[in-house]
């Protein structure tokens, strides 16, 4: 039934696209029904897949002359990320309940993006994965360009250009891999056993890994991310940080590392202590962790704080991937889930609950509004999300980052030490934003009368969305084995046997 997550999402997008424009309430409920159905199918697939390895869902010839199949399958990694996508989809609809402009078209693009994401996570054919990957790029552009805010056209175009540049790099690598393997099959499993020459992997791996890592927000190709997050409407910000950046990280693991494992081998020489592509990408990941945290600490725009924190947290994902040991890679996959939930919650609080009521994201202005008294629900929701983002024990982020750091220590201890700096700065920028936005004792502004009106009450969709994402992070943090028992066997198989 996991395949129906894709079909229902695209069908819902099609129905919403032709729905009369004057039926916003119907569009909202229809989008919510499709998103909830996708989440239920994701939960069912996750539960039924416990204890199982890779399961083929659909396998039909698509382009027989090239060996391309419509091949959908799921292993532990896919099941966890499909579950994340379902959570992000439902929460995104709930936090978009206030959309009035072309409501049906908004949710049509939203569900089309969700369908593309489901497709990427379930594709075990390289060509099919790339097709779904490209499909997911188009709705992102329109969601930001039409319904966005700050410099929306610029942000949408920048995101699209970066995405397509990364896709072009990936496509070159995929075509080269297909030709080098003999051109008989595009199955990830078959290509994983093709035995590519080490010399080929040495240049193809960095090309493909970088192409995917651009979408994962890897420094120095991260600049599209904060700009896109800030310009995007709340639901699109949640999807960008929650699942779209995970597409890049997933591609790095499923394609880059699984198909070209020898691309991370030693070059046979070293320069300034760098002797392999593994070292290169680990350094870029660590820079991303520390740089993202430091820039977040200096931001005056509340949403930019969360945008740069996403760059920092995605650095942990990339660092975990290049540790190449089971605990590090397992932590990276768990961090994908954890960050997807937590970043979605943070963007929802800042972009929907706070900004829609105060009409400002400037921390200096929010300081004078004393939102802990005027919006207590938002204040305590941000406390929960902030603690989860900092990696407080009891939340999913603690288990994920701990595993990444242990894996990094096993690989090279200095990676862990450097990443630890990012964690300390992360605590600082989270506390700073929390204090300024909600718990400041600054005197009221002389212009307080402009903001002195009663702020709108918290709505039931907002409460439901906050509750869903908070419980997801808390549940995994308190009982991480619920995901780890599914992730670990899949990671072990992938590291041991290519794309198995």
N, C-alpha and C positions, 0 to 999 in steps of 0.2 A: 504493500500500500504506500510505501514511501514515494514511489513515482508520482502518486496523485498530489503530492505537495506541489510539484511543478505544474501539473495539468490544471489543478484548481486555481492556482495563482494566475496563470495566463487566461483561463476562462473567465475568472472574475474581472481581470483587467479589460477583456474584450467587452463583457457585458456593461461595465461601468463606462467604457468609452462611448457606447451608443445610447446610454441612458439619457433621457431628457435633462437639460441643464437646470430646470426648475425644481429638481427633486433632491436637494442636498441631504435631507434626513434619510431618505432611502439609500443614497450613495454611501453614507456613513455606516449604516447598519449592514449593508451588503458587504462592504469592505471588512467590517469587523467579523462577520460570519465566515468569510473566506479565510481571514487570518487565523481565527480560532480553529477552523477545520484543519488548516495546515499544522497548527501547533498540536492538535490532538493526534494527527497522523504521525507527527514527529515523535511524540511521547510514546505512541504505540510501537513505532519502529524501534525506538530506543529500548523499550522494555522487552520486546520480543527478541531483540538482538543481543541481549545480555548473555555472555558466555559463548557467543558464536563468533566466528571469524568473518572473513569477507563473504558476503552473500550477493549473488547476482540477482538483480531485480528484473531487468529486461535486456535481451541481447538479440538484436535484429540487424541484418545487413542493411547498410545505408548507402554507401558508395562501394559496391563490391570490387570494382576494378582497382581501387586503392586500398582495400582492406579496412575501410572505415565502417565501424558498427555503431548503431545506436545502443550503446552499452551503459546501462545504469547499474551500479552496485553500491554496496555500503559496507564499510568496516567500522571499527570503534571510533575512529577519528571522524568519519563522515557523519555517523549517527549523532555524536555530540554537537557538531556544528550545525546540523539540520535542526536539532533541538534549540540551539541558540537563535537560529534564524526565525523559528516559530515564535519564540518569546519576543524578539525584537519587532516582528511584524505586528503582533497583537498590541504591544505597548505603543508602537508607532501610530497605529490607528487611534488608540485611545487619546494620545496626546495631540492628535490632529482633529479632534472633534469640533474645534472652533473654526476650521477652514470654511470660508464662505465663497471665495473666488473660484469659480469653475470646479466645484467640489468633486464632481464625477470624474473630471479629467485628472485631478490631483491623485485621487485614489487609483485610477487606472494606471498611471505611471508608477505609483507606489507598488502596486501588486505586480506589475511587469518586472520591476527591479527585484522584488522578492522571488519571483519565479526564476529569474536568471541566476540568483544566488543559490537557490535550491539545486538548480541544474549543475552548477559548478561543483558543489559538494558531493553530488551523486554520480558524476560522470567518471567512468573508468576507461573511456576512450579519449586519447589525447586531442583529436580534432574536435570531438563533441564538447570537451571541456573548454576548449578555446572559443567555440561558438557561443556557449552560454556566458563565458567571461566577457565577450564583446557585447552580448545582448544587455548585460547589466550596466554597461557604460552609458548607453543612450538615455534611459530614464533619469539617471543621475543629473545629466545636463539640464533637462527640462524642469525637473523639480526645483533646482536652484535658480535657473534663469527666469522662471515665471513666478514662483512663489517665494523666492528668497528676499533678502533685505540688503544689507550693506554690500555695495559693489557687486551685486548678484551676477550681472553679465560677465564681468571680469573673472569672478571666482568660478563660474560655471565653465567658461572657456579654458581657464587655466587647468582646472581639473580634467576636462576632456582631453586637452593637449598632452598633459602628463600621462594620462591613462593610455592614450593611443600610442605615445612614444614608447611606453613600456610594453604595450602589446606588440608593437613592431619588432622589438628586440626578442620577445618571446617567440613570435612567429618565425623569425629567421632561425632560431635555435631548434624549433620543432620541425621545420622543414629539413634542416640539416640532419637531425636525428632520424627522421623517417627515411631519408635517402641513404644514410650510412647503415641503417639496419637492414637494408635490402628492399625496402618498399613493399613489404608483404602485409603488415598489420600496423594499426595505430593504437592497439590496445596497450594500456599502461603496463599491464602484467607482461605482455609479450616484449615490449620495449625494455622493460626492466631486466629481462634476461637476454637482451640482444648482445651483450658483451662489447659495448662500444670501446674502441681503442682509447688508452689513457691519454694520448696526445689530443684526441678529439674532445674528450671530456674536459681537458684542461682549459680549452677556450670556449666550449659550449656552455659549461656550467656557469661561469660568471655572467655570461650574456643572459641566460634564462633567469638565473637567480636575481640579477639586478632588475630585469624587466618586471618580474613579479614584485620585487621588494619596493619598487617605486610606489605601487598601490598600497603597500604596507606601511608607507611613511618613513622609509629608511633615510637617515641623514646621508648626504646633503640634498636628496631629492624629495624632501618632506614638505616643501613650502606650499604645495597645493592644499595640504591637509588643514592647517589652521584657517587659511583663507576660505576654503570651502565650507568648513564647519560653521564659521561665523556667518557666512552669507546664506547658508541653507535654512529653510524652514525647520522647525523643531524635529519633525519626524525624519526629514532627510538627514539632519545632523546625527540623529540617533542611528540611522542606518549606515551612514558613512563611517562613523566610529565603531558602531556595533558589529556590522557584518561585512561591509564593503572592504575595509582595510584587512579583514580576515581572509578575503579572497586572495590578496597578494601573498600573505603569509602561508596560506594553504598551498598555493602554487609553488612557493619556494620549497615546501616540504614534499608535496606529492609529485612534483615534476622535477625540480632542480636537484634535490638531494637524493630522491629515490632512483631517478634515471641516470644520474651522473655522479655516483658516489666518489669516484676517483678524482673528480674535479677538485675535491678538497684535500687531496694528498699533498705532501711536501713538494715544492718546486725543485729541491735539490740544492738550493742556495737560499740565503736570507739577506735581507737588507733592513737595517735598523730593527732587528728582531722579528721581522715579518718574513715568513718563509712559505706561506701557502695562502690560497684564497680564503681558507677558513680563518686565518689570522686577520686578513683584510676585512672580512665581513663582521668578525667579532669586534674589531676596533670601531667600525662604523656603527654597530649596534650600541656599544658602550658610549660613544660620542652622542648618539641620539638620546640615550637615557639621561645623561648629565645635561646636555645642551637643552633638551626639551624642558627639563625641570627648571633650569636656571632662567630660561626665557619666560616660562610660566610665572616664576616668582616676580618678574619685573613688569608684568602686564597690568594695565589699568582697566581693561575691558574684561568683564566677568567671563564672557564666552571665549575670549582668547585664552584665558587661564586654562579652561577645560580643553580647548583645542591643542595647546602645546603639551598639556599633560597626556593627551592621547599619543602624541609623538614619543614621549618618554616611555609610556607603558608598552607601546608596540616595540620599542627597543628591547624590552625583556623577551618578547616573543622571538625576535630574530636572534638574540643572544642564545636563547635556549635551543633553537634549531641547530646552530653551528657548534654546539657542544658535542654533538654526534654521540652522546651517550643516552641511555634509556631514561634516566631520571631527568636530564635536562630537556630532552625533546618532549617527554610526557608533560613536564611543567610548562613548556611552550604552548602545547595544545590546550592545557587547562587554563593558561593565561588568555588564550584567544576567547574561550568561553567567559571567563571572569571579566576581562576588560570589556567584552561586548555588552554584558549586562550592566556593569558599573558605569561605563561611559554613557550608555543610553540613558541611565537614570540621571546622571549629572547634567547632560544636555537638556533633558526634559524639565528638570527643576529650574535651570537657568533660563532656557529659551522660552519655555511655555508658562510655567507657574509664576516666575518672577518678572520677566521682561514684558509679558502681555499685560501685566497689571501696573507696573511702574513706568513702562515705556523708556527705560534706560538700562544700560548694562555697565555703566561707569561705576566702578567701585567707590569713587569719591562721592558720587551722588547718592548711592545706596547707603553709604555710611550714615547719612543724616535722616534716613527714613525709619530706622529702628524696626526692621522687618520681623525680628524675633517676636515682637508684640503684635504687629499688624498682620503678619502671615506666619503664625507659629507652626502650622503644618509644613510649610516650605522650609522653615528654619531647621526643624528636626529631621525632615527628610534629607536635607543636605548634610546634616551631621552624620546620619547613617551612611549616605553615599560617600562622604568624605572619609569616614573611618575605613570603609571598604576599600576606597581608592588608595589609602595609605598602607594597606596591607595589615590592618589590625587583626589579630587572631580571632577566629570565629567567623570571618568572612572569606569568600573564595580567593581573594587576591593574596592572602597570606600563604595559603598552601601552594598556589601557583608560583609566586615569586620565590618562595623558599626552595622549591624544587629546581627552578632555573638557577638560582645562586649555588646550590649544591652541585648541580651538573657543571656549572662554570668553574667551580673550585676544582673539581676532578680534572677538567680539561686544562685550565691554567688559572692558578689562584688570583693573579692580578686582575683578571676579568671581574671576579666577584668583588674585589676591593673597590675597583673603579665604579662598578654598578651600585655598590653600597652608598657611594656619594650621592648618586641620583635619588636613592630612597630617602636619605636625610633631607635633601632639598625638597623632595616631594612632600614630606611632612610640613616643611616650612610654607610652601605655596598654598597647600590646602588649608592650614590654620589661618594664614593671612587672609585668604579669600573668605573663609567662613566668618572670621571676626569682622572684617570690613563690611561684608554684605548683610550680615544678620545680627551680630552681637556687639556692634560698636556702641560706645557711650559718647560719641561725638555730639556736640550740641546741634539742635535743628538748624537747617539752612535758613537764611533770610527769605529764601523763595519757597519755604516749606508749604506755604498756602497753596502753591501750585500742585503739590502732591498730597495735600492734606485731606482730600476726599477719602471716603471709605474704599478700600480695595475690594474687588469682587471676591466673593466667597469661592473656596476650593470646590470644584465640581466632582461629580462621581467618577467620570472617566479618568481624571487626574489622580484621584485616590486609588482607583483600581490599578492604574499603570504603575504608580509608585509602589504599591503593595506587591504587585507581581514581580517586579525586578528586584526589590529588596529581599523578598523571600527566596528568590532564586539564588542570590549571592549568599545569603545567610544559610540556606539549606546545604549548599555545596561546601561552604566553609565549615559547618558543624559536622557534616558527614561526607567528606571528599571521596570516599570509596565509591559512592554512587556513580561518579564519573570515571574515577581512576581505574576501576575494575574493567571498564569498557575501553579506555584509552590505552592502557599499558600493553595488552596483547597486540593491538594494532601497531603500536610504535615498535614493539619488539620485532614483529614480522617485517615491518618496512625497513628497519635498520639492518636486519639480517639478510633479507632477500629482495632488495630493490623494491619494486612496486607490488610485491605479493600482498 
